[in-house]
Amino acid sequence: MTDTDIFGKQVPVLIRNVSLNGKIQEIYLDGTGMIGAVGEKITDHDAEFIIDGDGATALPGMINMHTHSPMGLLRGYSDDMQLFEWLSTKIWPTEAHLTEDDIYWGAKLACLEMIRTGTTTFNDMYFKMEQIARAVDESGIRACLSYCMIDGGDHAKFESEARVMESTVKNIKNMNNPRVMPGVSPHAVYTVSKEGLTWCSEFAKKENIPLHVHLSETEQEVTDCVAAHGMRPPAWLDHCGVLSEQCIAAHCCWLDADDISLLAKRGVTAVHNPISNMKLAGNRALPYPEMKAAGVNVALGTDGASSNNDLDMFSEMKTAAILQKFFWNDPTVMPAADALKIASPNGANALGLNAGVIAPGHLADLVLVGRNPLNVPAFNTDSNAVYATSGLAVSTTICDGVILMHDGIIPGAEEIMEKAGSVAFDLVRRATAP
C-alpha cells in the first residue's frame, strides 16, 4: 500500500488506539459510509486499511451550520469596518464581479480549509450554487447548499430569483449525491419581500428541504423591522410562514423572551456565530441560557471567512463558550460538553443527518485530533477539545467513511491554494478597476 492508497475510497477501515469517551477504543467503518462497530477490541472485521491512532482523540466531524463558502476569496480584504459600510462598499460591489470559476475555486478553498480543520458538513448560503456543489462533490465533504434570494421588494426581481432557486434545487437533486443536499435561503427580513419570504417557506415545505435565513443579527435590523411591519423579525418571519422545524436561523443575537418562546414553539434551529458577531460589533451575544432553557436547538457556525476570518470550528467552539460566560457573567454557561453538542450533533439534527455521534449505525463522519502538548494531560477530553485545541491539531478527517485527510495530508491541497489565491487577486483587480 502506498501513502496515497488510503485516500478517496469507501472501504472497510479499522481505527485502533484512539481515545473515545475517555477510553482507548477501536472504531470500525463498514465500507458503506457507516460506523459498524465501536469497542475496546474489534476482531471481527475485514478492514482494507488499519489506522493506528497513536492515542489521538476521536470526535464526531464538526458541522458548520452557517457559512458562505466562496467568501474565503475575500479573507483579509476589508477588515475593521462597520457592518453595513463593509457590505455596501466592499463586499457587495466585489461580489457583483464574481464568475462561476471564482465561486468554484472559492468553494474548493473552503472545503480544503474545513477538511484540514475537522469539519465534515457545512450549511451554505450563497449563489451560483451548482459551482459550490461541484466543489463539494469533488472534495468528499458533506453540505446543504441554498441559493440566497434577495429581491429588494421588487416583484420582477422576486420572480427571477424564484426561478433560479427552483432550478438550483432541481440541479442539486439531479446530482444524486447523498452528500450534497439542497436548501432554500431567503437572505433576511430587510432584503426579501413578504412575497419572497412566503414563497420560500412554501417551496421549502413542498421540496421537504431546509430553509436557511439570517435573523436578528443587529439591533438596527430589529428596529427597522418594527418600523416597517409593526413586529419584530421572528414574528414577521412567522407571519410569512417561515418559522418551522425546517428553519435554520443564523445569528439570533437580538432576541427577547417572546422571540425565544416563538422559536422554541416552532422548532427552529438557531445558529451561534460568535467570532463574526464580535468582529462586526453586533454588541449582543446569542442568548444561549434562555434558549437552552426554552428548548431551542442551538447549533454553531463560522459565518463567511471574510468576516471571521477562518472556518475553524474548534476556534469557534472555544470562542462561543468563553463569550457566553463573559457576556452573561456566569462561568457555568455553555460548558465544554454543550459546546461540542452545538458544534456537531445539534447541527446534524437540524439537517436530518444521522451524524454527530461516534456509534454503530451512524454516519462515518469523524475526525482524529492527534496527541500534542495542548491535550496533555487528558483529565477531560471534552475540555481539551473545546478550550485547548485548534482545527490544525486535527490529523485525520473522514466523511461518509472516506478518508479525506490523514496525518495532515490532503491530496491536491497545494494546487487548490495556489489557484484560489490567484483567482482572489484577479477578482479584486476587476472589482476595483476604474
C-alpha positions as CSV (number, residue, x, y, z in Angstrom):
1,M,0.0,0.0,0.0
2,T,1.4,3.4,-1.0
3,D,0.7,6.6,1.1
4,T,-1.9,7.8,-1.4
5,D,-3.9,4.5,-1.5
6,I,-5.7,5.4,1.7
7,F,-7.5,8.4,0.3
8,G,-10.8,8.7,-1.5
9,K,-12.1,5.1,-1.1
10,Q,-15.3,4.0,0.7
11,V,-13.9,0.7,2.0
12,P,-13.8,-1.0,5.4
13,V,-11.4,0.7,7.8
14,L,-10.3,-0.1,11.3
15,I,-9.1,2.7,13.5
16,R,-7.1,1.5,16.5
17,N,-5.8,3.1,19.7
18,V,-7.9,6.2,19.9
19,S,-9.4,8.0,22.9
20,L,-13.2,8.0,22.7
21,N,-15.4,9.0,25.7
22,G,-12.4,8.8,28.0
23,K,-11.3,5.2,27.0
24,I,-8.9,3.8,24.5
25,Q,-11.1,2.2,21.9
26,E,-11.3,0.9,18.3
27,I,-13.7,2.1,15.6
28,Y,-14.7,0.1,12.6
29,L,-16.0,1.7,9.4
30,D,-18.0,-0.9,7.5
31,G,-17.3,0.3,3.9
32,T,-20.8,1.6,3.3
33,G,-20.3,5.1,4.8
34,M,-21.5,3.9,8.3
35,I,-19.8,3.1,11.6
36,G,-20.0,-0.6,12.0
37,A,-18.6,-1.2,15.5
38,V,-17.0,0.6,18.4
39,G,-15.2,-1.3,21.2
40,E,-12.1,-1.9,23.2
41,K,-11.0,-4.7,20.8
42,I,-12.7,-5.4,17.4
43,T,-11.6,-8.7,16.0
44,D,-14.5,-9.4,13.6
45,H,-13.6,-7.2,10.7
46,D,-12.4,-7.2,7.0
47,A,-10.6,-3.9,7.1
48,E,-8.8,-2.9,3.9
49,F,-6.9,-0.2,5.9
50,I,-5.9,-0.1,9.5
51,I,-5.1,3.2,11.1
52,D,-3.1,3.4,14.3
53,G,-4.5,6.5,16.1
54,D,-1.5,6.6,18.5
55,G,-3.6,7.9,21.3
56,A,-5.4,10.5,19.2
57,T,-8.8,11.8,20.4
58,A,-11.7,10.7,18.2
59,L,-14.6,13.2,17.8
60,P,-17.6,13.5,15.5
61,G,-16.9,15.6,12.5
62,M,-17.7,19.3,13.1
63,I,-20.9,20.6,11.4
64,N,-20.6,24.3,10.4
65,M,-24.2,25.4,10.3
66,H,-23.8,28.9,8.8
67,T,-21.3,30.0,6.2
68,H,-20.8,31.5,2.8
69,S,-18.1,29.2,1.4
70,P,-16.7,31.3,-1.6
71,M,-16.2,34.3,0.6
72,G,-12.8,33.0,1.6
73,L,-11.6,34.7,-1.5
74,L,-12.1,38.0,0.3
75,R,-10.4,36.9,3.5
76,G,-8.4,39.9,4.8
77,Y,-9.6,42.1,2.0
78,S,-11.7,44.6,4.0
79,D,-11.4,44.2,7.8
80,D,-12.2,46.6,10.7
81,M,-15.2,48.3,9.2
82,Q,-18.8,48.9,10.2
83,L,-21.1,46.1,9.1
84,F,-23.3,48.0,6.6
85,E,-20.4,50.0,5.3
86,W,-18.4,46.8,4.9
87,L,-21.3,45.2,3.0
88,S,-22.2,48.1,0.8
89,T,-18.8,49.5,-0.1
90,K,-16.6,46.4,-0.2
91,I,-18.4,43.0,-0.2
92,W,-21.4,43.5,-2.4
93,P,-19.6,45.6,-5.1
94,T,-16.9,42.9,-5.3
95,E,-19.4,40.0,-5.3
96,A,-21.0,41.6,-8.3
97,H,-17.9,40.7,-10.3
98,L,-17.8,37.0,-9.2
99,T,-17.7,34.5,-12.1
100,E,-18.7,30.8,-11.9
101,D,-15.0,30.0,-11.9
102,D,-14.3,32.3,-9.0
103,I,-17.1,30.7,-6.9
104,Y,-15.9,27.2,-7.8
105,W,-12.3,27.9,-6.6
106,G,-13.6,29.8,-3.5
107,A,-15.6,26.8,-2.6
108,K,-12.7,24.5,-3.2
109,L,-10.6,26.6,-0.9
110,A,-13.3,26.5,1.8
111,C,-13.7,22.7,1.5
112,L,-10.0,22.3,1.8
113,E,-9.9,24.5,4.9
114,M,-12.8,22.7,6.5
115,I,-11.3,19.3,5.9
116,R,-8.0,20.5,7.3
117,T,-9.7,21.8,10.5
118,G,-12.0,18.9,11.1
119,T,-15.4,19.9,9.6
120,T,-17.2,17.2,7.7
121,T,-20.5,19.0,6.9
122,F,-21.5,22.6,6.3
123,N,-24.7,24.6,5.7
124,D,-24.1,27.1,3.0
125,M,-25.9,30.2,1.7
126,Y,-24.7,31.9,-1.5
127,F,-25.4,32.0,-5.2
128,K,-24.3,30.0,-8.4
129,M,-24.7,27.0,-6.0
130,E,-24.0,24.5,-8.8
131,Q,-20.4,25.5,-8.7
132,I,-20.2,25.0,-5.0
133,A,-22.0,21.7,-5.4
134,R,-19.3,20.7,-7.9
135,A,-16.6,21.6,-5.4
136,V,-18.3,19.7,-2.6
137,D,-18.8,16.6,-4.8
138,E,-15.1,16.6,-5.7
139,S,-13.8,17.3,-2.1
140,G,-15.7,14.4,-0.4
141,I,-17.2,16.7,2.2
142,R,-20.9,16.9,3.0
143,A,-23.0,20.1,2.6
144,C,-26.5,21.6,2.4
145,L,-26.4,24.3,-0.3
146,S,-29.0,27.0,-0.5
147,Y,-29.4,29.7,-3.2
148,C,-29.7,33.1,-1.4
149,M,-32.7,35.0,-2.6
150,I,-32.5,38.8,-2.4
151,D,-35.4,40.6,-4.2
152,G,-35.3,44.0,-2.5
153,G,-39.1,44.3,-2.6
154,D,-39.2,44.2,-6.4
155,H,-41.8,41.8,-7.9
156,A,-39.9,41.2,-11.1
157,K,-36.7,40.5,-9.2
158,F,-38.6,38.1,-6.9
159,E,-39.9,36.1,-9.9
160,S,-36.4,35.8,-11.4
161,E,-34.9,34.8,-8.1
162,A,-37.6,32.2,-7.5
163,R,-36.9,30.6,-10.9
164,V,-33.1,30.5,-10.1
165,M,-33.9,28.9,-6.7
166,E,-36.2,26.3,-8.4
167,S,-33.5,25.5,-10.9
168,T,-30.8,25.2,-8.3
169,V,-32.7,22.8,-6.2
170,K,-33.5,20.7,-9.2
171,N,-29.9,20.6,-10.4
172,I,-28.6,19.6,-7.0
173,K,-31.1,16.9,-6.6
174,N,-30.3,15.6,-10.0
175,M,-26.7,15.1,-8.9
176,N,-28.0,12.1,-6.9
177,N,-25.2,12.5,-4.4
178,P,-26.4,12.0,-0.8
179,R,-23.6,14.2,0.5
180,V,-24.9,17.2,-1.5
181,M,-28.2,18.4,-0.3
182,P,-30.3,21.4,-1.5
183,G,-31.9,24.0,0.7
184,V,-33.7,27.3,0.4
185,S,-32.4,30.7,1.6
186,P,-34.3,33.9,1.8
187,H,-31.5,36.3,2.9
188,A,-33.1,38.3,5.6
189,V,-36.2,40.3,6.6
190,Y,-34.6,43.5,5.3
191,T,-33.6,42.2,1.8
192,V,-36.6,39.9,0.9
193,S,-40.2,40.9,0.4
194,K,-43.2,39.3,2.1
195,E,-43.9,37.7,-1.2
196,G,-40.4,36.2,-1.3
197,L,-40.4,35.1,2.3
198,T,-43.8,33.4,1.9
199,W,-42.8,31.7,-1.4
200,C,-39.5,30.4,0.1
201,S,-41.4,28.9,3.0
202,E,-43.9,27.2,0.8
203,F,-41.2,25.9,-1.6
204,A,-39.1,24.5,1.3
205,K,-42.2,22.6,2.6
206,K,-43.0,21.4,-0.9
207,E,-39.5,20.1,-1.5
208,N,-39.0,18.9,2.1
209,I,-35.7,20.7,2.4
210,P,-34.1,23.1,5.0
211,L,-34.7,26.8,5.0
212,H,-31.7,28.9,5.9
213,V,-32.1,32.6,6.9
214,H,-30.3,35.4,8.7
215,L,-32.3,36.6,11.8
216,S,-31.9,39.4,14.3
217,E,-28.2,39.9,13.7
218,T,-28.2,43.6,14.7
219,E,-30.3,46.0,16.7
220,Q,-30.8,48.0,13.6
221,E,-32.5,45.0,11.9
222,V,-34.9,44.8,14.8
223,T,-35.7,48.5,14.8
224,D,-36.2,48.7,11.1
225,C,-38.5,45.6,11.1
226,V,-40.7,47.0,13.8
227,A,-40.9,50.3,11.9
228,A,-41.8,48.6,8.6
229,H,-44.1,45.8,9.8
230,G,-45.1,46.6,13.3
231,M,-43.5,43.5,14.7
232,R,-40.0,42.1,15.5
233,P,-38.1,39.9,12.9
234,P,-39.1,36.5,14.4
235,A,-42.8,37.5,14.5
236,W,-42.6,38.8,10.9
237,L,-41.0,35.6,9.6
238,D,-43.6,33.6,11.4
239,H,-46.3,35.8,9.8
240,C,-44.8,34.9,6.5
241,G,-44.8,31.2,7.3
242,V,-41.0,30.9,7.6
243,L,-40.6,29.6,11.1
244,S,-40.8,25.8,11.3
245,E,-38.7,22.8,12.1
246,Q,-37.1,23.2,8.7
247,C,-35.9,26.7,9.5
248,I,-32.3,27.3,10.4
249,A,-31.8,30.9,11.6
250,A,-28.3,32.3,11.7
251,H,-27.1,34.8,14.4
252,C,-30.2,35.3,16.6
253,C,-28.4,37.9,18.8
254,W,-31.1,40.5,19.4
255,L,-33.9,38.3,20.7
256,D,-36.3,39.0,23.6
257,A,-38.3,36.5,25.7
258,D,-41.2,36.4,23.3
259,D,-38.9,35.8,20.3
260,I,-37.2,32.9,22.1
261,S,-40.5,31.4,23.0
262,L,-41.7,31.6,19.4
263,L,-38.6,30.0,18.0
264,A,-39.0,27.1,20.6
265,K,-42.6,26.7,19.7
266,R,-41.9,26.4,16.0
267,G,-38.9,24.1,16.4
268,V,-36.4,26.5,14.8
269,T,-32.7,25.8,15.0
270,A,-30.7,28.9,15.9
271,V,-27.1,29.2,14.8
272,H,-24.5,30.9,17.1
273,N,-21.7,32.8,15.1
274,P,-19.7,34.3,17.9
275,I,-16.5,35.3,16.1
276,S,-18.2,37.1,13.2
277,N,-20.7,38.8,15.5
278,M,-17.9,40.1,17.8
279,K,-15.7,41.2,14.9
280,L,-18.6,43.1,13.3
281,A,-19.5,44.5,16.7
282,G,-23.1,43.2,16.9
283,N,-23.0,44.2,20.6
284,R,-25.0,41.3,21.7
285,A,-24.4,37.5,22.2
286,L,-27.0,34.9,21.2
287,P,-29.0,34.4,24.5
288,Y,-27.9,30.8,25.0
289,P,-29.0,30.3,28.6
290,E,-32.6,31.4,27.8
291,M,-32.7,29.5,24.5
292,K,-31.4,26.3,26.1
293,A,-34.0,26.6,28.9
294,A,-36.7,27.1,26.3
295,G,-35.7,24.0,24.4
296,V,-34.4,25.8,21.3
297,N,-32.0,23.7,19.2
298,V,-28.8,25.8,19.1
299,A,-26.1,24.9,16.6
300,L,-22.7,26.6,15.7
301,G,-21.4,28.3,12.6
302,T,-18.4,30.4,11.5
303,D,-20.2,32.7,9.0
304,G,-18.1,33.5,6.0
305,A,-14.3,33.7,6.1
306,S,-14.4,37.3,5.0
307,S,-15.9,38.2,8.4
308,N,-14.4,35.6,10.7
309,N,-11.7,35.2,9.1
310,D,-11.5,31.4,9.1
311,L,-13.7,28.3,9.1
312,D,-12.1,26.6,12.1
313,M,-15.0,25.2,14.2
314,F,-12.6,24.3,17.1
315,S,-11.8,28.0,17.4
316,E,-15.5,28.8,17.1
317,M,-16.3,26.3,19.9
318,K,-13.8,27.9,22.3
319,T,-15.0,31.4,21.4
320,A,-18.7,30.5,21.8
321,A,-18.1,29.0,25.3
322,I,-16.0,31.9,26.5
323,L,-18.2,34.6,25.0
324,Q,-21.3,33.2,26.7
325,K,-19.6,33.0,30.1
326,F,-18.3,36.6,29.7
327,F,-21.5,38.1,28.3
328,W,-23.8,36.6,30.9
329,N,-21.2,36.9,33.7
330,D,-21.5,33.2,34.6
331,P,-18.7,30.7,34.2
332,T,-21.1,27.8,34.2
333,V,-22.9,28.9,31.0
334,M,-22.1,26.7,27.9
335,P,-19.8,24.1,29.5
336,A,-17.5,22.2,27.2
337,A,-20.0,19.4,26.7
338,D,-22.6,21.9,25.4
339,A,-20.0,23.5,23.1
340,L,-19.4,20.1,21.5
341,K,-23.1,19.5,21.1
342,I,-23.8,22.7,19.3
343,A,-20.7,22.0,17.1
344,S,-21.9,18.7,15.8
345,P,-25.0,16.7,16.9
346,N,-27.3,19.7,17.1
347,G,-26.4,20.6,13.6
348,A,-26.9,17.0,12.4
349,N,-30.4,17.1,14.0
350,A,-31.3,20.3,12.2
351,L,-30.2,18.8,8.8
352,G,-31.8,15.5,9.4
353,L,-28.5,13.6,9.4
354,N,-27.7,10.5,11.3
355,A,-24.4,12.0,12.3
356,G,-22.7,13.9,15.2
357,V,-22.2,10.7,17.3
358,I,-19.5,8.0,17.0
359,A,-21.6,4.9,17.5
360,P,-22.6,1.9,15.4
361,G,-25.3,2.7,12.8
362,H,-24.3,6.4,12.5
363,L,-22.7,8.1,9.5
364,A,-18.9,7.6,9.4
365,D,-18.1,11.3,9.7
366,L,-15.4,11.7,12.3
367,V,-12.0,13.3,13.0
368,L,-8.9,12.4,14.9
369,V,-7.1,15.0,17.0
370,G,-3.5,14.0,17.2
371,R,-1.7,13.9,20.6
372,N,0.2,17.2,21.2
373,P,1.3,19.2,24.2
374,L,-2.1,21.1,24.3
375,N,-4.1,18.0,25.0
376,V,-1.9,16.5,27.7
377,P,-2.9,15.6,30.4
378,A,-6.3,14.2,29.4
379,F,-8.2,14.8,32.6
380,N,-11.3,15.8,30.5
381,T,-11.2,15.3,26.7
382,D,-14.2,17.5,26.2
383,S,-12.4,20.4,27.9
384,N,-9.3,19.8,25.9
385,A,-11.2,19.7,22.7
386,V,-13.0,22.9,23.4
387,Y,-10.5,25.1,25.3
388,A,-7.1,23.8,24.1
389,T,-7.5,22.6,20.5
390,S,-7.3,24.4,17.2
391,G,-8.5,22.8,14.0
392,L,-4.9,22.5,12.8
393,A,-4.4,19.8,15.5
394,V,-6.7,17.5,13.5
395,S,-4.7,14.8,11.9
396,T,-7.4,12.7,10.2
397,T,-10.7,13.7,8.7
398,I,-13.2,11.1,7.5
399,C,-16.6,11.8,5.8
400,D,-19.0,9.2,4.6
401,G,-16.4,6.6,5.5
402,V,-13.9,8.0,3.1
403,I,-10.5,9.3,4.3
404,L,-10.2,12.9,3.1
405,M,-7.1,13.8,5.2
406,H,-4.6,11.6,7.1
407,D,-1.5,12.7,9.0
408,G,-2.4,16.2,7.9
409,I,-2.1,15.3,4.2
410,I,-4.9,16.3,1.8
411,P,-4.2,15.3,-1.9
412,G,-4.3,18.3,-4.2
413,A,-4.1,20.9,-1.4
414,E,-1.2,22.9,-2.9
415,E,-3.0,23.3,-6.3
416,I,-6.2,24.5,-4.6
417,M,-4.4,27.1,-2.5
418,E,-2.4,28.4,-5.5
419,K,-5.3,28.6,-7.8
420,A,-7.7,30.2,-5.2
421,G,-5.1,32.8,-4.3
422,S,-4.7,33.8,-7.9
423,V,-8.4,33.9,-8.5
424,A,-8.9,36.1,-5.5
425,F,-6.4,38.7,-6.6
426,D,-7.9,38.7,-10.1
427,L,-11.4,39.3,-8.7
428,V,-10.3,42.3,-6.6
429,R,-8.4,43.8,-9.6
430,R,-11.6,43.6,-11.7
431,A,-13.8,44.9,-8.9
432,T,-11.6,47.9,-8.2
433,A,-10.6,48.8,-11.8
434,P,-11.5,52.4,-12.8
